[in-house]
């Protein structure tokens, strides 16, 4: 059983920054890839970023160059540093691992 708990969301002005965290428990964290997804109002959940066990990363085109995913295996935590935020980044952000385990989500609201 894997538990994922996101934190770090909030309200920020356009152009600002936030850092999301996702703490994992109940599994061998370091051997699995971790991902962030988001669900914007009225839209389907979409992929944001992924980091593999060897620390390679990939991003959705919409966030490339603005968001950075990282992980700290000693803390069983994955991060999403979000810079140059835009109103269209407003969404609930979810942490995911192994394609089946999800956190409860954290709300990010960007005011324009």
Secondary structure as UniProt FT lines:
FT   STRAND          3..7
FT   STRAND          10..13
FT   TURN            14..15
FT   STRAND          18..25
FT   HELIX           29..31
FT   STRAND          34..39
FT   TURN            41..42
FT   STRAND          46..51
FT   TURN            53..54
FT   STRAND          57..59
FT   TURN            61..66
FT   STRAND          67..72
FT   HELIX           73..75
FT   STRAND          77..82
FT   HELIX           87..89
FT   STRAND          91..97
FT   TURN            98..100
FT   STRAND          101..102
FT   STRAND          106..111
//
